[in-house]
């Protein structure tokens, strides 16, 4: 033992050992970290985790075999089958998602009309969680998203209720520096694929928080993922300040939860802070009864629902309604087409006047400032043929 373990030379006399059959610690035997004598392995206490893992593995295999044998009989009892089916969804990354989409209708029913491309940016800034808000801000600034960012955001917009025709319009406008031919060759197929209109024609669901946390980890130049997990504390704090106006005094609780690995707690606390004016209290969660955020679309739909109940949402870019009915996407200003004139609202929400497009563009330019140059993707990301070949596999992971 002293010969193969440097720590044993000084701590051997104080070390404790566990005597088990050698077949229970095959990985330690392979690495020569145990003493073998007469078919028994003497495991040092510092390696006892291997014993726990091995025992759990064996018990799990035995339980799975027992369940497999019992499944044919379970078909006779309708009460147990849904329970077993639900187990496969449960508690990844500390959370489970019971979110069920609205069968493609999204928020269209509440709007009283189909969701349009020009409404998206404004609605996302008002009601989306930080992961989707970050994707939209990156798309607005750089006029581009890398592959996994497009995948994550496209499925989110689909679940919002954005029809495929409007989705194509939205992405085409967003990729403003790209020719129509390049867009059609490199991106149109992928967008339609996410809607189940190409390839395997599967109805892919939007990614839950669990899948965002555990799949397709972002690199330094990526924008997808969960900000509460993948941002540095400094960047997360900056995002909370710039996107949601959360003061440092209220950020402390969020940052503490994130540091402890409770990412869903941090996101839920953000929802509570940004919806205080509509009566959401600390600990109330998404539904007022303590529900944690488990799906970006659940966050969005709940925030949107609160605003539709006629209550003021605590967001700096909120669209107010007073007097005449207003379009939820009215203060979004797309680059094309021009709309002629835009109404100006006072602090009380009433129309005070109108300004022309040129004056409005000047004001928007002053507020937005200069952005970074468009990011240049690597060859794989921009290679339409390679991306199309990989697309089925990429979406299959989401399903």
N, C-alpha and C positions, 0 to 999 in steps of 0.2 A: 504494500500500500504506500509506503514511504517513497518507493522508487518511481511510482507513476503519479503521485500527487505531491506537488511542491509544498502545499499547505500542511500536509501530514507530518512533515519533518519536525515542525515545532508544536503542532497541536494534537499529535496522535494520541497522547496519553489522556487528553481531555475529551476526545471525540467519542460519540455514542454511535452504535451501529445497529442496524435492523437486519435480522436474519430472515430471508425469504428464499423461495425457490428461484433458481436462476432464470426460469422462463418468464417470470413476472417483471423482469427489468432488462429485457433484451437490449434496449438502447444503451443502458449503462455498461452492459457486458461488451457490447460492440466498441464502446469508447474506452474500455479498460478502466472504469472508474470504481469498480467493486472488486472485492476479494472473493474468488471462487474456491470452495472447499467441499468436496463430497456432494456436488450438485446443489449446494446452497450458496447464495450470494449474500455477502455482508456489505450492506449499503450504509455509507456514512450519513449522519443526520442531515447534512447540508444538501443531500440529494434525495431527500424524502419526497419531494414533489413528484418525482418520477413514479414513486409507488402509488400516489394518489391518482395520477393520470392513468396509469395502467389499470388500476382497479375500476376507475370510472369507465374506461373504455370497455373493459370486459363486461361490466354490469349493463352498459348501454347496449352492447351487442346482444346480450341475452334477452333484454327487455324488447328489443326490436324483433327478434326472432319469435318471441312469445306473442307479440302484437300481430305479426304477420300470420301466424297460425290462427289467431282469433278473428281476423278480419272477415272471413266468409260468414261467420255466425253473426257479426255485428250488423250485417245488412238487414237482419230481421228486427233490429231495434233502431228506429229512426232518431232516437234521442242522442245516441252516442256518435253517430257518423259526423254531424256538424262539429262536434267538439274536437274530434281527431283532425278533421280538415283544417280547423282554425289553428291548430298547434303549429302548422308549418309557417304561419304568418307571425308568430308571436315573439315579441320582445327582443328584436334585434337591436343592438346598440343601446339597450336599456329602455326602449320604448316599443309600443306596438301601435299599429295603425288600423283603426276600424273604419277609416274613411271610405265611403263608397261614392263614386262619381255620379253625375247626374245624367248619365246616358247620352253625353254629347251636347245636351241643351245648355249646360253651364248657367251663366247669369242672364242669358237671353230672355228667359221667361219673366224675370223680375224687371228687366229693362223695357219689356214690351216690344222689343224689336231685336233683330239679329245683331250680335256684336260685330262691330266694324273695325277695320285695321287702324283707322285714325283715333279710335278710343283707347287702344291698348296701352300706350305709353303713360297716359294720364292715370288710367285705372291702376296700373301696376305701381306707380309712384304713390298712390293713395292707400292701396290696400294689400299689396303683396309683402310677403316676408322678405327678410334681408337677402336671402340667397337669390331670389328672382329679381329683386330690386337691383342687386349688384350686376346681374347679367344684363338688365335693361340699360343701366348707366354705362356699362362697358360697350354695349352695342351702339348706344347713342354717341359716345365719344370716339370710338375707333371705327365705326361703320362695319364691324366684323366681329364674329365670335368663332373660336376654334370648335372642332367637331363636337366634343362632349358638352360644351356650353350650348351649342345649337340643339343638340339632342335633348338636353334637360329642359331648355326653355320652350322648345317647340311642343313637347308633350304637355307642359304646364299650360301653354296657351290653348292647346286643343281641349284640355279639361275645363278651362275657363269658358269654353263655348265658342271659340273663334272658328268659323267655318273654313274649310280648306281654301276656298276662293279668296277669302279675306286674309288668310294666313300667307298665301303667296304674295298678295299685295303688300302686306306688312313687311315680310322679309325682303322683298324687292326694294321697297323704299328705304329699308334699314341699310342695305348694301348699296349705298348711294354712289360709291365710286366704281361700281362694277357695271360692265356692259350687259345688255339683255342676253346676248348670246352666251356669255360666260356664266351668268346666273342660271340660265336654263340648263346648261350642260353640267354644272357642278353642284347645284343646290335644289333645283326644282324636284328632281327625283327623290332626294332625301326627305324633303318636307312632306311630299305625298306619301312616302313610305311610312313616316310616323303616324299618318292618319289611316294606315291600313289599306292604301290604294295602290301599292306597288309591292313587288317581292312576294313574301309569304301572305300578304294581305291580312295581317293580324291586327286586332284592335288593341294596340299597346296602351297600357295605363300610364298615367303620369307617375313620376318617381315619388315614392314616399320619403319621409325623412330618414327612415332606416336605410333605404337603398342609397340615398345621397351620401349618407355617412360612411357606408361600407364599400361602395362600388366606385370604380374609375377615379381613384385618388388623383387630385389635380397636381400638375407640375407648376413650376415658378411662373410660367407665362399663361397658365390657364385661368379661366374665370368661373368655372363650374365648381360644384361642391357646396359645403356648408360653411359659411363665414365663421360660425361659432366654433367650429372644429379646425378649419384649415387656415384661418387668418392668424397672424401673430397678435398678441395682446394690444400692441400699438396700433396696428391696422384696424383691428376690431373696434377699438375705442374711437379712432378717427372716423370710421364708418357710422358708428352710432351718433356721433356729433354732427357729421355733415349730412347724412341721409334722414335722420329722425330728430335732430335737435335735442338729443338726450344729454343733459348736463352731467358733468363728472361726478357730482354727488349721487346721482341715480344710476350711474354706470357701474358703481362698485359692486353692487349685488349681482349684476349680470356677469361681470368679469370673474367674480369669485366662483360662481356656479360653473362657468366655462373651465376655469382652472382645475376644478374638481372632476371634470369630464362630464358634467351634466348639461350637455349642449341643448337639449330640449327645454330644460328649465330656463336657460338664458333666453331662448327664443320666445318662450311663453311670457317671461317677464317683460320682454320688449313689447309684446302685444298688449299687455296690461298697461304699460306706461303710455303707449301711444293711443289708448282708447279710454283714458281716465274721464274725459269729458262726456262720454256716453254711459258712464256709470260702471265701467269695468273696474273692479277693485283688486287690490293686491291679493293674490291667492285665488282669485276667481277663475283664472284661466280663460280659455277660448269661449267656453259656454256659460261662464258665470258660476259653474259648479266645480271648478278645479281641474277641468280637462286640459292636459298638456298638448302643445302643438305636436302633431305626429305626421302631418302632411301639408305641404305648401298650399295646396288648393283648399284645404280645410281652413287654414289661416285666412286666405283671400276671401272665401265665401262668407266667413263669419264677419270679417271687417266690412265687406260690401253690404252684408245684410243689415248691420248696425246703421250704416249710412242711409240705407233705403227706408229705414224706420223713421226717418225724419230727424235724426239726431246728428249733432255736429261731431265729426271725427277729428281727433287732434293730430292733424297733418298740415304742414305749411302750404301744401299745394292742393288743398281741398277745393272741390267745386261746390259752391253754395247754391241753394235753391230758395228763391223767395219771389212770390208773385207768379210770374209765368213759369211754365215747365222748362227746364234747361237740359241740354244734352250732357250726359256724364263725361263725354270726351271733348267738350267744347273748347277748353283752354289748351288742348294739344294743338301745336302749330306745325304741321308737316311741311317739308320742303316743297312738295308738289302734291296736289295743285294748290295755288293761292286761292284764298277764300274772299279776297276783296277787302272787307273791313272786319274788325274784331271788337266786340263790346268790352268796355272797361267797367269793372265793378268797384264800388266803394266799400269801405269797411263794413257797412251795414248790409252788403250783398245786393244793393240796388244798382241798376245800370245808370252810370253817370255820363257816358258818352261813347264815342267810337274812335278808333285810330286805324290808319291805313296799313297795308302790308309793309311798306318800306320802313315806316316808323317803328312798327312792331318788330321787324327783323333787327333793327338797330338796338332796340331794348333787349331783345333776347340775346344778341351777340355780346352785349356788355355784361349780362348776367352769367352767361356760360363761359366766357373767356376762351382762351386758346386751348386746344387739346393736343395730346401727343400725336405723332404721326401714326398712320395706320400700321398695325402690326403685320409683319410678313410671316406667314405660316411656313412650316416646314413642308417638304415635298409630299409627304404622305397625306397631310391634311388637305392640300390643294389638288391632289391627284384625283380627279373625279372617278376614273375607272377603279382605282384601288379602293377608294372610299365606298363605292357601290358594292364591290365584292365583299367588303367587311361589314356592310350595313346590317345585313340579316343577323349576323352574330352579335353585333352591338345591341340591336334592339331586342334580341332574344334574351339577353341578360336582364333587360328591364322587365320583360314579361313575367 
